[in-house]
Amino acid sequence: MDDRVGYMLKRVQAAHRAGLDEQLRPRGLTAPQYALLAALEREPGTSNAELARRAFVTPQTMVRVLEHLEAAGLVVRHPHPGHGRILLASLTTRGARLVAGCHAGAAEVEQRMLAGLGPEQRRQLLDLLVKCAVALG
């Protein structure tokens, strides 16, 4: 199976996830939780549905993740001003500090993953992966 692109993508993704979880565990986060907090750091006030799309989970799963992070004091949610049923999530000060402290560990995992590639190869890899994602919609 090592000659199958899809298999190798999944293998890399699984190794990347394991490395992230190892880095994040001492801070009490999982890779998906970190990804969610990082997304909210970039775009505060994001809806549950949009966060679910970005995290590749169902909206129902995202509600549970957000509830957990809200109970931990890392996220707050408030109603959308024009659509009362839509809840918008933002980081608390504590959540912002936590995610900021996790970036170096996440970057270290990515650096390990890309260690055998030069700058041009890294750019090419990213470009090719973007093309694959676009092709699959």
Backbone bond lengths (Angstrom), bond angles and torsions (degrees), N, CA, C in turn:
res aa  C-N    CA-C-N  psi(-1)  N-CA   C-N-CA  omega(-1)  CA-C   N-CA-C  phi
1 M - - - 1.453 - - 1.533 112.40 -
2 D 1.330 117.78 -11.69 1.461 119.77 -177.76 1.524 113.14 -63.69
3 D 1.328 117.91 -12.39 1.463 119.95 178.09 1.528 112.30 -94.65
4 R 1.327 117.65 4.50 1.455 122.48 179.37 1.534 109.07 -98.93
5 V 1.324 116.13 123.30 1.461 121.13 -176.81 1.529 111.11 -60.64
6 G 1.322 117.34 -46.04 1.461 120.40 -179.51 1.516 112.30 -59.29
7 Y 1.318 116.51 -42.14 1.459 121.04 178.79 1.527 110.23 -62.56
8 M 1.325 116.77 -45.28 1.462 120.09 -178.57 1.535 110.88 -66.61
9 L 1.332 117.02 -37.11 1.465 119.37 175.77 1.522 110.80 -59.66
10 K 1.322 115.89 -44.98 1.469 120.08 -179.67 1.519 110.72 -66.04
11 R 1.320 116.92 -38.89 1.462 120.88 179.28 1.535 110.59 -63.53
12 V 1.327 116.40 -44.26 1.460 120.50 177.63 1.523 110.37 -64.62
13 Q 1.343 116.14 -43.07 1.465 119.98 -179.85 1.529 110.50 -60.78
14 A 1.319 117.06 -42.67 1.467 120.57 -179.29 1.531 110.94 -65.35
15 A 1.328 116.81 -41.16 1.467 120.28 178.88 1.527 110.37 -67.70
16 H 1.317 116.47 -39.58 1.467 121.03 177.86 1.525 110.21 -62.85
17 R 1.315 115.92 -45.01 1.474 120.77 179.43 1.525 110.65 -61.73
18 A 1.331 116.93 -43.65 1.463 120.02 179.49 1.530 110.91 -63.06
19 G 1.318 116.86 -41.06 1.463 120.50 177.85 1.517 112.41 -64.36
20 L 1.333 116.00 -42.33 1.467 119.91 177.27 1.523 111.00 -63.26
21 D 1.331 116.23 -46.54 1.467 119.10 179.85 1.526 110.89 -58.72
22 E 1.322 117.01 -39.34 1.467 121.18 178.84 1.533 110.73 -63.52
23 Q 1.313 116.55 -42.20 1.468 120.95 179.28 1.533 112.07 -68.24
24 L 1.338 115.99 -37.13 1.462 121.06 -173.00 1.524 114.19 -87.13
25 R 1.323 116.68 -23.23 1.473 121.04 -176.03 1.526 112.99 -51.64
26 P 1.347 120.19 -44.96 1.466 119.18 179.98 1.531 113.53 -61.84
27 R 1.323 117.16 -21.29 1.468 121.14 178.88 1.529 111.54 -95.06
28 G 1.340 116.42 1.65 1.458 120.46 176.18 1.514 114.74 80.92
29 L 1.330 118.23 20.25 1.463 121.77 -179.71 1.520 111.47 -119.99
30 T 1.325 114.13 157.54 1.463 121.33 169.46 1.526 107.68 -104.84
31 A 1.323 116.68 168.68 1.466 120.95 178.48 1.534 112.08 -58.31
32 P 1.344 119.20 -45.74 1.472 117.75 178.44 1.529 113.02 -63.33
33 Q 1.325 117.52 -37.27 1.458 120.07 178.09 1.526 110.67 -65.03
34 Y 1.322 116.31 -42.18 1.469 120.30 176.87 1.524 110.49 -61.71
35 A 1.330 117.19 -44.44 1.462 120.64 179.47 1.522 110.87 -59.67
36 L 1.314 116.49 -40.81 1.464 121.41 178.74 1.530 110.84 -64.62
37 L 1.329 116.91 -47.27 1.461 120.38 179.62 1.531 110.85 -63.56
38 A 1.331 117.05 -39.60 1.466 120.40 178.60 1.524 110.84 -65.56
39 A 1.335 117.40 -37.53 1.469 120.74 177.29 1.527 110.16 -64.19
40 L 1.326 117.08 -40.53 1.465 120.56 178.69 1.529 111.52 -70.82
41 E 1.308 116.52 -28.51 1.459 120.31 175.80 1.534 109.40 -65.26
42 R 1.328 116.32 -41.69 1.472 121.44 179.75 1.519 111.91 -74.19
43 E 1.345 116.59 -37.97 1.465 120.79 -176.14 1.523 110.86 -137.11
44 P 1.323 117.22 81.57 1.467 119.44 177.02 1.526 110.61 -61.32
45 G 1.324 115.51 149.82 1.461 119.74 178.17 1.511 113.30 80.70
46 T 1.317 117.39 28.56 1.462 122.31 179.40 1.530 109.57 -85.18
47 S 1.316 116.40 143.01 1.470 120.96 -178.81 1.524 111.13 -76.89
48 N 1.338 114.78 159.18 1.468 121.08 176.46 1.519 110.49 -56.25
49 A 1.334 117.32 -44.89 1.467 121.35 -176.79 1.525 111.14 -62.39
50 E 1.325 117.23 -43.15 1.465 120.71 179.71 1.521 110.58 -66.82
51 L 1.313 117.38 -40.99 1.466 120.73 177.27 1.527 110.64 -62.38
52 A 1.316 117.31 -39.73 1.468 121.22 178.92 1.527 110.11 -62.29
53 R 1.328 117.16 -43.03 1.468 120.33 178.63 1.522 110.62 -61.53
54 R 1.296 117.22 -42.38 1.467 121.15 -178.56 1.525 112.52 -69.42
55 A 1.312 116.18 -30.95 1.468 120.54 -177.88 1.526 112.96 -93.07
56 F 1.339 116.88 -1.58 1.464 121.91 179.05 1.529 112.19 61.52
57 V 1.340 115.45 39.26 1.464 120.68 176.36 1.526 108.01 -128.61
58 T 1.314 116.16 168.24 1.459 120.53 177.77 1.523 109.48 -74.24
59 P 1.335 117.08 156.30 1.472 119.26 175.68 1.528 111.99 -57.59
60 Q 1.337 117.03 -35.34 1.467 120.33 179.48 1.537 110.55 -63.99
61 T 1.323 116.88 -42.17 1.461 120.77 177.57 1.522 110.15 -64.08
62 M 1.326 116.41 -41.63 1.464 120.12 -179.51 1.524 110.89 -62.88
63 V 1.319 117.73 -37.93 1.470 120.15 177.54 1.527 109.50 -58.60
64 R 1.332 117.26 -43.74 1.474 120.22 -179.95 1.528 111.29 -65.40
65 V 1.329 116.84 -41.92 1.468 120.37 179.04 1.529 109.70 -62.55
66 L 1.326 116.18 -46.26 1.458 120.26 179.54 1.525 111.64 -63.15
67 E 1.316 117.46 -39.95 1.470 120.24 177.93 1.526 110.58 -60.26
68 H 1.331 116.38 -42.02 1.466 121.20 179.06 1.533 110.49 -63.24
69 L 1.331 116.70 -46.49 1.463 120.54 -179.30 1.532 111.62 -68.49
70 E 1.330 116.00 -32.78 1.458 120.50 176.55 1.533 109.97 -67.27
71 A 1.335 116.87 -44.07 1.467 120.89 178.96 1.528 111.33 -63.62
72 A 1.339 116.30 -29.66 1.466 120.82 178.71 1.531 111.91 -81.26
73 G 1.331 117.29 -2.86 1.459 120.82 178.38 1.516 114.30 79.15
74 L 1.334 117.02 21.23 1.464 121.15 -177.82 1.520 113.01 -99.62
75 V 1.332 116.07 -22.47 1.460 122.49 -175.24 1.519 108.59 -137.00
76 V 1.327 115.81 146.34 1.462 121.87 170.16 1.519 107.28 -123.22
77 R 1.325 115.87 148.60 1.465 120.52 176.83 1.515 109.08 -125.89
78 H 1.324 114.73 144.29 1.460 120.58 179.58 1.521 108.51 -143.35
79 P 1.328 117.21 153.41 1.472 120.21 -178.20 1.528 112.07 -64.85
80 H 1.317 115.04 144.97 1.465 122.42 174.25 1.529 107.12 -64.20
81 P 1.330 118.85 136.62 1.466 119.87 -176.53 1.530 113.94 -62.20
82 G 1.325 118.14 -28.98 1.457 120.21 -178.44 1.507 114.75 -103.88
83 H 1.325 117.33 -13.59 1.468 122.26 -177.61 1.522 107.86 -136.04
84 G 1.301 117.49 92.91 1.459 122.64 -174.70 1.512 116.01 -55.65
85 R 1.334 118.05 -25.34 1.471 120.48 -178.98 1.522 112.28 -81.54
86 I 1.318 117.27 -18.74 1.467 120.93 179.82 1.517 108.88 -86.40
87 L 1.344 115.84 128.70 1.456 120.81 176.59 1.522 109.15 -103.33
88 L 1.316 116.13 134.13 1.458 122.54 178.39 1.524 108.46 -105.14
89 A 1.316 116.50 135.12 1.463 121.64 -177.34 1.526 110.42 -106.58
90 S 1.319 115.18 144.84 1.462 122.64 175.75 1.521 108.25 -143.52
91 L 1.323 115.46 158.60 1.456 120.66 177.36 1.523 110.47 -77.12
92 T 1.308 115.33 146.28 1.456 120.09 167.19 1.529 106.92 -83.60
93 T 1.297 117.17 172.60 1.470 120.47 176.11 1.519 109.84 -58.66
94 R 1.311 115.78 -41.55 1.475 120.54 178.98 1.524 110.84 -63.87
95 G 1.337 116.92 -42.93 1.453 120.96 178.17 1.517 112.19 -63.32
96 A 1.330 116.65 -40.01 1.467 121.29 178.97 1.533 110.63 -64.61
97 R 1.327 117.13 -41.76 1.471 120.18 177.65 1.521 111.07 -64.47
98 L 1.336 116.27 -42.62 1.461 120.25 -178.18 1.526 111.30 -63.37
99 V 1.320 117.23 -49.66 1.463 119.52 -177.65 1.528 110.49 -65.20
100 A 1.323 118.04 -38.68 1.465 120.63 178.26 1.526 110.50 -60.64
101 G 1.332 116.62 -37.30 1.458 120.85 178.93 1.516 113.90 -72.92
102 C 1.312 117.54 -12.82 1.465 121.64 -178.89 1.524 112.95 -94.08
103 H 1.313 117.75 -15.62 1.466 120.27 -173.99 1.529 113.18 -60.55
104 A 1.317 117.35 -40.31 1.464 119.81 -177.86 1.533 110.89 -62.96
105 G 1.325 117.09 -41.31 1.464 120.27 178.33 1.511 112.10 -65.22
106 A 1.335 116.63 -40.46 1.464 120.48 178.11 1.523 110.39 -65.47
107 A 1.323 116.75 -40.77 1.470 120.71 178.37 1.525 110.73 -64.54
108 E 1.325 117.13 -36.29 1.471 120.64 179.35 1.522 110.82 -64.07
109 V 1.326 117.27 -40.22 1.469 120.89 177.91 1.530 109.59 -63.51
110 E 1.330 116.58 -43.91 1.467 119.57 179.30 1.524 111.16 -64.64
111 Q 1.323 117.47 -39.35 1.464 120.45 178.16 1.525 111.37 -62.79
112 R 1.334 116.49 -40.24 1.472 120.07 176.58 1.524 110.52 -61.99
113 M 1.331 115.84 -42.78 1.459 120.94 -178.96 1.531 110.81 -62.30
114 L 1.311 117.29 -37.04 1.460 121.80 -174.34 1.525 113.45 -99.92
115 A 1.309 117.96 7.38 1.466 122.30 -173.12 1.525 113.49 -55.80
116 G 1.309 118.24 -33.21 1.466 120.71 -177.82 1.516 114.24 -84.84
117 L 1.324 117.00 4.22 1.463 120.79 -177.52 1.521 110.76 -114.13
118 G 1.322 115.66 140.55 1.460 120.81 173.98 1.519 109.72 -80.90
119 P 1.346 116.64 173.11 1.468 120.48 -178.32 1.533 113.55 -56.13
120 E 1.312 118.10 -42.33 1.469 120.29 -179.42 1.529 110.90 -68.53
121 Q 1.314 117.50 -38.61 1.466 120.65 177.66 1.528 110.75 -65.45
122 R 1.316 117.24 -38.09 1.473 120.69 177.37 1.522 110.77 -62.19
123 R 1.336 115.94 -44.15 1.465 120.91 178.66 1.526 110.33 -63.12
124 Q 1.335 116.47 -43.34 1.461 120.93 178.89 1.523 111.18 -62.96
125 L 1.324 116.55 -43.79 1.460 120.34 178.92 1.518 110.68 -59.26
126 L 1.317 116.76 -47.20 1.456 120.24 179.43 1.527 110.59 -61.69
127 D 1.316 117.04 -45.21 1.475 120.75 179.00 1.525 111.55 -59.79
128 L 1.310 116.46 -43.28 1.471 120.58 179.85 1.517 111.91 -66.48
129 L 1.315 117.35 -40.76 1.461 120.47 178.62 1.521 110.75 -65.77
130 V 1.319 117.51 -38.81 1.466 120.49 176.35 1.525 109.85 -61.44
131 K 1.328 117.55 -43.84 1.466 121.25 178.35 1.530 110.83 -60.84
132 C 1.314 117.10 -41.08 1.474 120.23 178.29 1.530 110.46 -63.77
133 A 1.325 116.36 -43.95 1.475 119.94 -179.89 1.520 110.75 -62.63
134 V 1.321 117.29 -42.88 1.463 121.21 179.32 1.535 110.32 -63.84
135 A 1.324 116.26 -41.01 1.472 120.03 -178.80 1.525 111.72 -63.26
136 L 1.310 116.76 -32.78 1.469 119.89 179.99 1.518 112.60 -89.86
137 G 1.311 117.04 -4.48 1.465 120.89 176.03 1.474 111.59 84.64
